[in-house]
Amino acid sequence: MKKVSSIIIILLFFCSNLNASEIKISSLKELAKYATESEHTITMAPGVYKLTDLLTPEILQERRANKQYQYITFSGSNNVFNLEGVEIELDTEIRTVLNPPIHSDEFLVSGSNNSFLGLTIRCIGQGTSLGGTVLQVAGEANSLKGITLYVSGSYPYGYGDLFGKGKQKETTIKHRKHSALLVTGNETKLYRCKIYNRSFGHCFFIQQNPKNVYFEDCYAEGEMRSTDDVLAETSGPAFDVDFKTWTQNREGEYVVTSGYMKSLCEDGFRTYGECENITFKNCIAKNTRGGFELRFNKALLENCETIGTERGYWIGDDTVVKNCKGDANYGPLLFVEGSNVNVDLIVDAAESDRLVHALATIQGENNTVVLRSENETQRQADLPILLGYTHPEHGEAMSPFGQAETTNLNLINATGMSIKIGEQAKNSIIKTNGEIIENKGMHVKVTKR
């Protein structure tokens, strides 16, 4: 019976692929052609392909006139694109010539049930546009495996969000963003995808409320710069606005403050809106603004890590964080903004000489938070865990914390770090091996571990 079942499975697999044709290609023109068709297995010869060979000056002028802003649109369905060893060199001057509207995508996957294997896209040049994304996955049930993006092409680059993020009226320098990979399609799955971001924009981000998006073994990397280095400038965009920021510092002034570290990109993994069933497994964010900023979503994170971020995990309602890890090297490890969360975080002992004001802030209802040290190796410098406190405005490390109600919290602190309990914390249980430096809460039971 087992042998018969195996034969049936093989026959079904064979029949399902009868209509799929196997095609070998060796140019971007061919890739663009088959991107619009369906039921193919396309294998592209390894090599570096220049996008300017496909989008010549004449074609760019024609596309701009026709308002065709995407470089290649994968509108077909049920395809397999074998792109191992294929690198597309994306000259960002193309964006300048096309001058697309804000939030335009460059490579767009609008078809469904496609698999992409091994593609690398590398940005070069100094071009910018109003804001856009290298790659958007909009169709349903597409999978990306081993995709790598090297992103550049924003203005100004070198300040992160010190001077604003875009449309906000408080913005002191107008930005031209360039983000990496946007997911808007249901059932999108990403495996072993990597983003090296040298642009002001997000790495991986999700919009338009897709369902069942899955990330596994994905990596997001930005780079950091000290505010002291920014303040040393004697010319340029920051100097021209007298280093005026869009958020106030802890002294109430709107100015760049020395002693901090800023990421030059936006978030490593970011969600917008209410996305259903989002999963991150074995993913890493390094030197990004936020590692995992999932504020208004129910999400599952398992075995994830943040390294040298401005803030590690920013989570909302009903989120589960299992056996994850991160440091507070340049900013807080954790902001709990929602309710009914379950967090288990390992605190890496890494430290720096940069100003950091808290290990975590916790607000909301019915939360369970476990913070522990790795192999019992604790930080040397104390960073308080703040209960009944909010994240600082816009998450900016230079800005002060607010206060908010925290009820029915179950906190286990095995980090040795101190705890500060605000006056809006109540009806909670705390087990800690760190000092209680202040307790203004009501009905908060504290026991030593």
DASUL-V430932 format. One record per helix or strand. SS is the DSSP state (~ for helix, > for strand). FROM is the first residue (numbers start at 1). LEN is the number of residues. If there is no record, write none. Layout:
# DASUL-V430932
{{SS	FROM	LEN} {SS	FROM	LEN}}
This chain:
# DASUL-V430932
{{~	2	15} {>	21	5} {~	28	7} {>	40	5} {>	47	4} {~	51	4} {~	57	9} {>	72	3} {>	80	3} {>	86	6} {~	93	6} {>	104	6} {>	115	3} {>	120	5} {>	131	7} {>	143	3} {>	148	4} {>	155	1} {>	176	8} {>	189	3} {>	194	4} {>	204	3} {>	211	6} {>	219	3} {>	224	3} {~	227	5} {~	237	4} {>	261	3} {>	269	3} {>	276	6} {>	284	3} {>	290	5} {>	299	4} {>	305	3} {>	311	5} {>	320	7} {>	334	3} {>	342	6} {>	360	3} {>	364	2} {>	368	7} {>	377	1} {>	385	3} {>	389	4} {~	393	3} {>	401	3} {>	406	2} {>	410	5} {>	419	3} {>	425	8} {>	436	4} {>	442	7}}
